[in-house]
Amino acid sequence: MAIGNFFKFILGGKTESVSDPVVYKGFTIEAAPIDEDGKYRTAGYISGELEGEMKRIQFIRADQNASQQMAIDHSTAKARQIIDEQGEKLLQKSLL
């Protein structure tokens, strides 16, 4: 990601949920690939309940995909991997 695109993203980039939510092991996954000039960066949100409070964590990966649908599929797969590796601990973090 070029430094200009990084700041553009941080200050109001082009990420939004574009997939239907998927429930996996009690978590909700929303794929939200980032459009970077025709390529789509793997990204999304993982939501879940921790101590009675709903938490929503954003994840962004370096992977880029040629199409939006490929990015949605890859983002969902990455979110499942994060959940498998970290479980509820990921909801205790402010950033991934």
MIDOSE-1310 file (N, C-alpha, C; in nm, 2 decimals, decimal comma, always signed):
residues 96
maig	+0,09/-0,12/+0,00/+0,00/+0,00/+0,00/+0,09/+0,12/+0,00; +0,07/+0,21/-0,09/+0,15/+0,33/-0,10/+0,12/+0,42/+0,02; +0,21/+0,50/+0,06/+0,19/+0,58/+0,18/+0,07/+0,67/+0,17; +0,05/+0,73/+0,05/-0,06/+0,81/+0,03/-0,19/+0,74/+0,04
nffk	-0,20/+0,62/-0,01/-0,32/+0,54/+0,01/-0,34/+0,50/+0,15; -0,23/+0,47/+0,23/-0,25/+0,44/+0,37/-0,32/+0,55/+0,44; -0,27/+0,68/+0,42/-0,33/+0,79/+0,49/-0,47/+0,82/+0,44; -0,49/+0,80/+0,31/-0,63/+0,81/+0,26/-0,72/+0,71/+0,33
filg	-0,68/+0,59/+0,35/-0,76/+0,49/+0,42/-0,78/+0,53/+0,56; -0,67/+0,57/+0,63/-0,69/+0,60/+0,78/-0,78/+0,72/+0,79; -0,77/+0,82/+0,70/-0,85/+0,94/+0,71/-0,99/+0,93/+0,64; -1,03/+0,81/+0,61/-1,16/+0,80/+0,54/-1,15/+0,72/+0,42
gkte	-1,09/+0,60/+0,42/-1,07/+0,52/+0,30/-1,20/+0,46/+0,25; -1,18/+0,37/+0,15/-1,29/+0,31/+0,08/-1,32/+0,17/+0,14; -1,35/+0,16/+0,26/-1,39/+0,03/+0,31/-1,53/+0,03/+0,37; -1,60/-0,07/+0,33/-1,74/-0,09/+0,38/-1,78/-0,23/+0,37
svsd	-1,87/-0,28/+0,45/-1,91/-0,42/+0,44/-1,98/-0,44/+0,31; -1,94/-0,54/+0,24/-2,00/-0,56/+0,11/-2,06/-0,71/+0,10; -2,04/-0,78/+0,21/-2,09/-0,91/+0,21/-2,20/-0,93/+0,32; -2,28/-1,03/+0,30/-2,38/-1,06/+0,41/-2,30/-1,11/+0,53
pvvy	-2,34/-1,08/+0,65/-2,26/-1,13/+0,76/-2,27/-1,29/+0,77; -2,16/-1,34/+0,81/-2,14/-1,49/+0,83/-2,12/-1,52/+0,97; -2,19/-1,61/+1,03/-2,17/-1,65/+1,17/-2,08/-1,77/+1,17; -1,97/-1,76/+1,25/-1,87/-1,87/+1,26/-1,83/-1,88/+1,41
kgft	-1,85/-1,99/+1,47/-1,81/-2,02/+1,61/-1,85/-1,91/+1,71; -1,97/-1,86/+1,69/-2,03/-1,75/+1,77/-1,98/-1,61/+1,74; -1,90/-1,59/+1,64/-1,86/-1,46/+1,60/-1,93/-1,43/+1,47; -1,94/-1,30/+1,44/-2,00/-1,25/+1,31/-1,89/-1,19/+1,23
ieaa	-1,88/-1,24/+1,10/-1,78/-1,19/+1,01/-1,84/-1,11/+0,90; -1,79/-0,99/+0,88/-1,83/-0,91/+0,77/-1,71/-0,88/+0,68; -1,71/-0,92/+0,56/-1,60/-0,89/+0,47/-1,62/-0,75/+0,42; -1,51/-0,68/+0,42/-1,51/-0,53/+0,38/-1,38/-0,50/+0,31
pide	-1,36/-0,56/+0,19/-1,23/-0,54/+0,11/-1,21/-0,39/+0,09; -1,09/-0,35/+0,08/-1,06/-0,21/+0,05/-1,02/-0,19/-0,09; -1,09/-0,11/-0,16/-1,07/-0,08/-0,31/-0,94/+0,01/-0,32; -0,84/-0,04/-0,38/-0,72/+0,03/-0,41/-0,69/+0,03/-0,56
dgky	-0,76/+0,13/-0,62/-0,74/+0,14/-0,77/-0,76/+0,02/-0,85; -0,87/-0,05/-0,82/-0,90/-0,17/-0,90/-0,85/-0,30/-0,84; -0,77/-0,30/-0,74/-0,73/-0,42/-0,66/-0,80/-0,41/-0,53; -0,82/-0,52/-0,47/-0,90/-0,52/-0,34/-0,82/-0,59/-0,23
rtag	-0,79/-0,51/-0,13/-0,71/-0,56/-0,01/-0,81/-0,64/+0,08; -0,76/-0,75/+0,13/-0,83/-0,83/+0,22/-0,85/-0,76/+0,35; -0,98/-0,74/+0,39/-1,01/-0,67/+0,51/-1,15/-0,70/+0,56; -1,19/-0,67/+0,68/-1,32/-0,69/+0,73/-1,33/-0,67/+0,87
yisg	-1,45/-0,72/+0,93/-1,48/-0,70/+1,07/-1,52/-0,83/+1,13; -1,48/-0,85/+1,26/-1,52/-0,96/+1,34/-1,59/-0,91/+1,46; -1,71/-0,95/+1,48/-1,79/-0,90/+1,60/-1,82/-1,02/+1,69; -1,83/-0,99/+1,82/-1,87/-1,10/+1,91/-1,89/-1,03/+2,05
eleg	-1,95/-1,11/+2,14/-1,98/-1,06/+2,27/-1,87/-1,10/+2,37; -1,83/-1,00/+2,45/-1,73/-1,03/+2,55/-1,78/-0,96/+2,68; -1,80/-1,04/+2,78/-1,84/-1,00/+2,91/-1,97/-0,91/+2,90; -2,06/-0,96/+2,82/-2,19/-0,89/+2,80/-2,19/-0,77/+2,71
emkr	-2,08/-0,74/+2,65/-2,07/-0,62/+2,56/-2,03/-0,67/+2,42; -2,10/-0,61/+2,32/-2,06/-0,64/+2,18/-1,93/-0,56/+2,15; -1,84/-0,64/+2,09/-1,71/-0,58/+2,04/-1,71/-0,60/+1,89; -1,65/-0,51/+1,82/-1,63/-0,52/+1,67/-1,48/-0,48/+1,64
iqfi	-1,41/-0,57/+1,58/-1,27/-0,56/+1,55/-1,25/-0,55/+1,40; -1,17/-0,46/+1,36/-1,14/-0,45/+1,21/-1,00/-0,52/+1,19; -1,00/-0,60/+1,08/-0,87/-0,65/+1,04/-0,84/-0,61/+0,90; -0,71/-0,59/+0,87/-0,66/-0,55/+0,74/-0,54/-0,63/+0,71
radq	-0,53/-0,70/+0,60/-0,42/-0,78/+0,56/-0,35/-0,72/+0,43; -0,23/-0,76/+0,41/-0,15/-0,71/+0,29/-0,20/-0,77/+0,16; -0,27/-0,89/+0,17/-0,31/-0,96/+0,05/-0,40/-0,87/-0,04; -0,37/-0,87/-0,17/-0,46/-0,80/-0,27/-0,52/-0,91/-0,36
nasq	-0,64/-0,88/-0,41/-0,72/-0,97/-0,49/-0,76/-0,89/-0,62; -0,77/-0,97/-0,73/-0,80/-0,91/-0,86/-0,95/-0,87/-0,87; -1,04/-0,93/-0,79/-1,18/-0,89/-0,80/-1,24/-0,88/-0,66; -1,35/-0,80/-0,66/-1,41/-0,78/-0,53/-1,46/-0,91/-0,47
qmai	-1,52/-1,00/-0,55/-1,57/-1,13/-0,50/-1,46/-1,22/-0,44; -1,34/-1,22/-0,51/-1,23/-1,29/-0,46/-1,18/-1,23/-0,33; -1,19/-1,10/-0,31/-1,15/-1,04/-0,19/-1,25/-1,07/-0,08; -1,38/-1,08/-0,11/-1,48/-1,11/-0,01/-1,45/-1,25/+0,04
dhst	-1,43/-1,35/-0,05/-1,40/-1,48/-0,01/-1,28/-1,50/+0,07; -1,17/-1,43/+0,03/-1,04/-1,43/+0,10/-1,06/-1,37/+0,24; -1,13/-1,26/+0,25/-1,15/-1,19/+0,38/-1,22/-1,28/+0,47; -1,32/-1,35/+0,42/-1,40/-1,44/+0,51/-1,31/-1,55/+0,56
akar	-1,23/-1,61/+0,47/-1,14/-1,72/+0,51/-1,04/-1,67/+0,61; -0,99/-1,55/+0,59/-0,89/-1,49/+0,69/-0,95/-1,47/+0,82; -1,07/-1,42/+0,82/-1,14/-1,40/+0,95/-1,16/-1,53/+1,02; -1,20/-1,64/+0,95/-1,22/-1,77/+1,02/-1,08/-1,81/+1,08
qiid	-0,97/-1,79/+1,00/-0,84/-1,83/+1,05/-0,81/-1,75/+1,18; -0,84/-1,62/+1,18/-0,81/-1,54/+1,30/-0,89/-1,59/+1,42; -1,02/-1,62/+1,40/-1,10/-1,68/+1,50/-1,05/-1,81/+1,55; -1,01/-1,90/+1,46/-0,95/-2,03/+1,50/-0,82/-2,01/+1,58
eqge	-0,74/-1,91/+1,55/-0,61/-1,89/+1,62/-0,62/-1,82/+1,75; -0,72/-1,72/+1,76/-0,72/-1,64/+1,87/-0,84/-1,65/+1,96; -0,95/-1,70/+1,90/-1,08/-1,71/+1,98/-1,12/-1,58/+2,05; -1,17/-1,59/+2,17/-1,22/-1,47/+2,23/-1,11/-1,37/+2,27
kllq	-0,99/-1,41/+2,27/-0,88/-1,31/+2,30/-0,88/-1,20/+2,20; -0,92/-1,22/+2,07/-0,91/-1,12/+1,97/-1,01/-1,00/+2,01; -1,11/-1,03/+2,08/-1,20/-0,92/+2,12/-1,15/-0,83/+2,23; -1,04/-0,88/+2,30/-0,98/-0,80/+2,40/-0,88/-0,70/+2,35
ksll	-0,85/-0,71/+2,21/-0,75/-0,62/+2,15/-0,82/-0,50/+2,08; -0,75/-0,40/+2,08/-0,80/-0,28/+2,01/-0,77/-0,28/+1,86; -0,66/-0,34/+1,82/-0,62/-0,35/+1,68/-0,57/-0,49/+1,65; -0,58/-0,54/+1,53/-0,53/-0,67/+1,49/-0,41/-0,64/+1,40
